[in-house]
Amino acid sequence: MRKYGKNGQLKTIVCNQCGKSLAVKDGIVREGAVLVNHAWDYFSEKDGEVHHFDLCESCYDEMISQFKIPVDVEEQTELI
């Protein structure tokens, strides 16, 4: 869950799974986080809904550890 200030700058992020507040400084996330924005389509029970949520790195790791097919991981050679 993200909250923004009046100027549009990111103020806080809270993990939707565990409730942990993530470090944000000057509008920049200072620790691992996953943001999901998903627009459901015609063939789902959620057609027309857009879901938004954040996960801390620990909750993400816990979630993907339960996958039957592992996540495809690719190394980046250039970091911004």
Summary of the structure (lengths in Angstrom):
residues: 80
radius of gyration: 15.1
end to end distance: 24.3
largest distance: 42.7
contacts: 152
relative contact order: 0.19
helix: 10%
strand: 35%
